[in-house]
Amino acid sequence: MRTAVVIGTGLIGTSAALALAGRGVTVHLVDHDPARARTAAALGAGTDEPAEGPVDLAIVAVPPAHVATTLADAMRAGLARGYLDVASVKGGPRRELEALGLDLTAYIGTHPMSGKERSGPLAGSADLFEGRPWVLTPTRDTDTEVLNLALELVALCRAVPVVMDADAHDRAVALVSHTPQLVSSMVAARLETADETAVRLCGQGIRDVTRIAASDPRMWVEILSANPGPVADVLAGVAADLDETVRALRALQSADEDKRRDGATGVEDVLRRGNAGRARVPGKHGAAPTQYETVAVLISDQPGELARIFADAGAAGVNIEDVRIEHATGQQAGLVQLMVEPTAAGLLGAALRERGWSLRTA
């Protein structure tokens, strides 16, 4: 691939353009708002000047509701040899293109499974897709050359290609992406009118659950409007679990011992099923989940403290598999949780104590 055009210079479009431009591809940037295209160009994502002729690949990075019409315009104009979109919903846009009577041999639907809570070109980064799944949804009509262009794009963005049926993809993202967004937002909404004393008690758990609730509501209305059925199906199952859990919790308030016992069983059931589901979430680099041991270190909120911890861990020959930081309320301090292989936890703890770090036992 030597040339590409990116239509839509939001987070995903700008990030793809940055990755391609950084690897020698000439990228032309198009947006309904020329200022956004100029901003992306200023960041090094390409040029906002139009291409002189057909490019190798057109990447459509617009909201799902506009994918089909944008692709149709590009294809009728002969903008590229191959066309793909990066919308988070795949079945609907493909059916819209079919209804328009377009030749879809030059098109493939794709979806990079990566993002941020922020949007717009300034949020873009060339490494956004590195190591992340990038779903491709070819059909029997998809030309081999177009599939190869899509695979080259994924490779240049250093993502991991995953081939799926379009409707299967939409059901999957309803479960692993769209429903979590709504559930996170619903939990965060409880905080809107909560007493300030309660809000001040927020710890890492509520931060983890509500992190994605900071996402752009308008963007998510567009995404959910393109995949409402599968999301509603998943939410119906969540609602059934909620109803049963509420019933079980009410039973725990009863004076009747048998009802309390049933209530405890009901609560334990949903928690155990949660354990089982969480255990299926892929681990590091998409491999099977791994149980790590946590070494918790007290840290002051000063420049260089994290770097010093990592350097001390490296000097001890211990690889940190994951890290979380919990900030103390009202204090310039926090707790760094270092996740390591169980066999390395003792070595790391001893090494950090020798270097003057204060550890907190679980």
C-alpha positions in Angstrom: 0.0 0.0 0.0 1.4 3.3 -1.1 -1.5 5.7 -0.9 -4.7 5.9 1.2 -7.5 8.3 1.9 -9.0 8.5 5.4 -12.6 9.9 5.5 -13.4 11.1 9.0 -10.6 12.4 11.2 -11.9 11.6 14.6 -10.0 9.3 17.1 -10.0 6.2 15.0 -9.5 7.8 11.6 -6.7 10.0 12.8 -5.0 7.2 14.6 -5.0 5.0 11.5 -3.7 7.8 9.4 -0.9 8.5 11.9 0.1 4.8 11.9 0.1 4.7 8.1 1.9 8.0 7.6 4.5 6.9 10.1 5.2 3.9 7.9 5.6 5.7 4.7 2.1 5.7 3.2 0.9 8.9 1.6 -2.4 9.6 3.4 -5.0 12.1 2.2 -7.4 13.4 4.9 -11.1 14.2 4.4 -13.7 15.4 6.9 -17.0 17.2 6.7 -15.4 19.7 9.0 -12.2 20.9 7.2 -10.8 22.2 10.4 -10.6 18.7 11.8 -8.8 17.5 8.7 -6.3 20.4 9.0 -5.8 19.5 12.7 -5.0 15.9 11.9 -2.7 17.0 9.1 -0.9 19.3 11.6 -0.4 16.3 13.8 1.5 14.4 11.0 -1.4 12.2 9.9 -1.1 13.2 6.3 -2.3 16.0 4.0 -5.7 17.6 3.7 -5.0 18.1 0.0 -7.2 15.9 -2.3 -5.6 12.9 -4.1 -4.9 13.4 -7.8 -6.2 10.0 -8.7 -7.5 6.8 -7.2 -5.6 5.7 -4.1 -4.9 2.2 -3.0 -7.3 2.1 0.0 -10.2 4.3 1.2 -10.8 4.1 5.0 -14.2 5.4 6.0 -14.1 6.4 9.7 -17.5 8.1 10.2 -20.4 7.3 12.6 -22.3 4.0 11.7 -25.4 6.0 10.5 -23.3 7.6 7.8 -21.1 4.7 6.7 -23.2 3.5 3.8 -23.8 6.8 2.2 -20.2 7.9 2.6 -18.9 4.6 1.1 -21.4 4.9 -1.7 -20.2 8.4 -2.6 -16.6 7.3 -2.5 -17.2 4.2 -4.6 -19.2 6.1 -7.2 -16.4 8.7 -7.4 -13.8 5.9 -8.0 -11.8 7.2 -5.1 -9.8 4.0 -4.5 -9.0 0.4 -5.5 -10.4 -0.9 -2.2 -12.8 0.4 0.4 -13.3 -0.4 4.1 -15.0 1.1 7.1 -14.0 1.0 10.7 -17.5 1.4 12.3 -18.3 -0.6 15.5 -21.3 -2.2 13.8 -21.0 -4.3 10.6 -24.2 -6.0 9.6 -26.3 -2.8 9.1 -23.9 -0.9 6.9 -23.4 -3.9 4.6 -27.1 -4.4 4.1 -27.5 -0.7 3.4 -24.8 -0.9 0.7 -26.5 -4.0 -0.8 -29.8 -2.1 -0.9 -28.1 0.7 -2.8 -27.2 -1.8 -5.5 -23.5 -1.2 -5.2 -20.8 -3.7 -6.3 -19.3 -4.9 -3.0 -16.4 -6.8 -4.4 -14.2 -3.8 -3.6 -15.5 -3.4 0.0 -14.8 -5.1 3.3 -16.2 -4.2 6.7 -13.7 -3.9 9.6 -13.7 -2.9 13.2 -10.6 -2.2 15.3 -11.3 -3.1 18.9 -9.6 -0.2 20.4 -10.5 3.3 21.6 -10.5 5.9 24.3 -13.0 7.9 26.3 -11.8 11.0 24.4 -12.7 11.7 20.8 -11.5 14.0 17.9 -8.2 14.2 16.1 -6.3 15.5 19.1 -7.0 12.2 20.8 -5.5 10.2 18.0 -2.2 8.2 18.4 -0.2 6.1 16.1 0.0 3.2 18.6 -3.7 3.1 19.4 -4.2 -0.3 17.7 -1.0 -2.0 18.6 -1.6 -5.6 19.8 -5.4 -5.1 19.7 -7.9 -7.3 17.7 -9.0 -5.8 14.4 -12.1 -7.6 13.1 -12.5 -8.2 9.3 -15.9 -9.3 8.0 -15.3 -10.4 4.3 -18.1 -12.0 2.3 -17.9 -14.5 -0.5 -18.0 -11.4 -2.9 -15.0 -9.7 -1.3 -12.1 -9.5 -3.8 -8.9 -11.1 -2.6 -6.9 -7.9 -3.4 -9.2 -5.9 -1.1 -8.9 -8.5 1.7 -5.1 -8.2 1.3 -5.2 -4.4 1.5 -7.2 -4.7 4.7 -4.7 -7.2 6.1 -1.9 -4.8 5.1 -3.6 -2.0 7.0 -4.0 -4.1 10.1 -0.3 -5.1 9.9 0.8 -1.5 9.4 -1.2 -0.5 12.5 0.4 -3.5 14.3 -3.0 -4.9 15.2 -4.1 -8.5 15.2 -6.5 -9.6 12.4 -9.7 -11.5 13.4 -12.0 -12.8 10.7 -15.7 -13.0 11.6 -19.2 -13.0 10.1 -20.7 -9.5 10.3 -23.8 -10.4 12.3 -21.8 -12.6 14.6 -19.5 -9.6 15.2 -22.5 -7.4 16.1 -23.8 -9.9 18.6 -20.3 -10.2 20.1 -19.7 -6.4 20.5 -23.2 -6.1 22.0 -21.9 -8.3 24.8 -18.3 -7.2 25.2 -18.5 -3.5 24.3 -21.9 -1.9 23.9 -23.7 -3.4 27.0 -20.7 -2.6 29.3 -20.9 1.0 28.2 -24.5 1.2 29.2 -24.1 -0.6 32.5 -21.1 1.6 33.3 -23.2 4.7 32.5 -26.1 3.5 34.6 -23.8 2.8 37.6 -22.2 6.2 37.2 -25.6 7.9 37.0 -26.3 6.8 40.6 -23.4 9.2 41.6 -25.0 12.2 40.0 -27.3 13.0 42.9 -25.5 11.0 45.6 -24.6 12.7 48.8 -21.1 14.3 48.7 -20.0 12.3 51.7 -20.7 9.1 49.8 -18.9 10.3 46.6 -15.8 11.2 48.6 -15.6 7.5 49.5 -15.1 6.5 45.9 -12.2 4.0 45.6 -10.6 2.0 42.7 -13.6 -0.3 42.4 -16.1 2.4 41.4 -13.4 4.1 39.2 -12.9 0.8 37.3 -16.6 0.3 36.8 -17.4 3.8 35.7 -14.3 4.6 33.7 -15.9 4.3 30.3 -19.0 6.3 31.5 -16.9 9.4 30.6 -17.4 8.6 26.9 -19.2 11.0 24.5 -23.0 10.4 24.7 -23.7 11.5 21.2 -21.2 9.1 19.8 -22.7 6.2 21.8 -26.2 7.1 20.8 -25.1 6.7 17.1 -23.4 3.3 17.9 -26.3 1.9 19.9 -28.8 3.1 17.3 -27.0 0.9 14.8 -27.0 -2.2 17.0 -30.1 -2.0 19.3 -31.5 -5.5 19.0 -28.4 -7.5 20.1 -27.7 -5.0 22.9 -31.3 -5.2 24.1 -31.0 -9.0 24.2 -27.9 -8.9 26.4 -29.4 -6.2 28.6 -32.6 -8.4 29.0 -30.4 -11.1 30.5 -28.7 -8.6 32.8 -32.1 -7.3 33.9 -33.2 -10.8 34.7 -30.1 -11.3 36.9 -30.8 -7.9 38.5 -34.3 -8.9 39.3 -33.2 -12.1 40.9 -30.4 -10.4 42.8 -32.8 -7.8 44.2 -35.2 -10.5 45.3 -32.3 -12.4 47.0 -31.2 -9.2 48.8 -34.7 -8.5 50.0 -34.8 -12.1 51.3 -31.7 -11.4 53.3 -33.7 -8.8 55.2 -36.3 -11.3 56.3 -36.8 -12.6 59.8 -37.4 -16.0 58.3 -34.2 -18.1 58.4 -35.1 -20.2 55.3 -35.7 -17.0 53.3 -32.4 -15.6 54.4 -30.7 -18.8 53.4 -32.4 -18.7 50.0 -31.3 -15.1 49.6 -27.7 -15.9 50.4 -27.7 -18.7 47.9 -29.1 -16.4 45.2 -26.5 -13.7 45.8 -23.7 -16.3 45.9 -25.0 -17.8 42.6 -24.6 -14.5 40.7 -21.2 -13.8 42.3 -19.9 -17.3 41.4 -21.2 -17.0 37.8 -19.4 -13.7 37.7 -16.2 -15.4 38.8 -16.7 -18.0 36.0 -17.3 -15.3 33.3 -14.4 -13.1 34.4 -12.1 -16.2 34.2 -12.9 -16.4 30.5 -11.6 -12.9 29.7 -8.3 -13.3 27.8 -5.2 -12.4 29.6 -1.9 -10.8 28.6 -1.5 -10.6 24.8 -4.8 -12.5 24.3 -3.4 -15.6 25.9 -5.3 -17.7 28.5 -6.0 -15.8 31.7 -3.2 -16.0 34.3 -3.5 -15.6 38.0 -1.0 -13.0 39.2 -0.1 -12.1 42.7 -0.3 -8.5 43.9 2.5 -6.6 45.6 1.0 -3.4 47.0 3.4 -0.5 47.6 2.7 2.8 49.3 3.8 5.7 47.2 3.9 9.5 47.5 2.5 11.6 44.8 5.9 13.0 43.7 7.6 13.1 40.2 9.7 10.0 39.5 8.3 7.7 42.1 6.7 5.3 39.7 9.8 5.2 37.5 11.8 4.4 40.7 9.6 1.5 41.6 9.8 0.1 38.0 13.6 0.5 38.0 13.9 -1.3 41.4 11.7 -4.1 40.2 13.8 -4.4 37.1 17.0 -4.4 39.2 15.5 -7.4 41.1 14.9 -9.2 37.8 11.1 -9.2 38.2 8.8 -8.5 35.2 5.7 -6.5 36.2 2.8 -8.0 34.3 0.2 -5.3 35.1 -0.1 -2.3 37.4 -2.9 -0.3 39.1 -2.8 2.9 41.1 -5.3 3.7 43.9 -5.1 7.3 45.0 -5.7 8.1 48.7 -8.6 10.5 49.4 -7.4 13.9 50.5 -3.7 12.9 50.6 -0.8 13.3 48.3 -0.2 9.6 48.3 -1.5 6.4 46.9 -1.2 2.6 46.6 0.5 1.0 43.6 -0.6 -2.5 43.0 2.1 -4.5 41.1 0.9 -7.7 39.5 3.6 -10.3 39.0 3.9 -14.1 38.6 3.2 -15.8 42.0 6.8 -17.2 42.1 8.2 -13.7 41.8 6.1 -12.0 44.5 8.3 -12.8 47.4 11.4 -11.8 45.6 9.9 -8.5 44.6 8.6 -7.7 48.0 11.9 -8.4 49.6 13.8 -6.3 47.1 11.5 -3.3 47.4 11.7 -3.4 51.2 15.5 -3.4 51.0 15.3 -0.3 48.9 13.1 1.5 51.4 9.6 1.0 50.0 6.7 0.5 52.4 4.5 -2.5 51.4 1.0 -3.1 52.4 -0.1 -6.7 53.1 -3.3 -8.0 51.6 
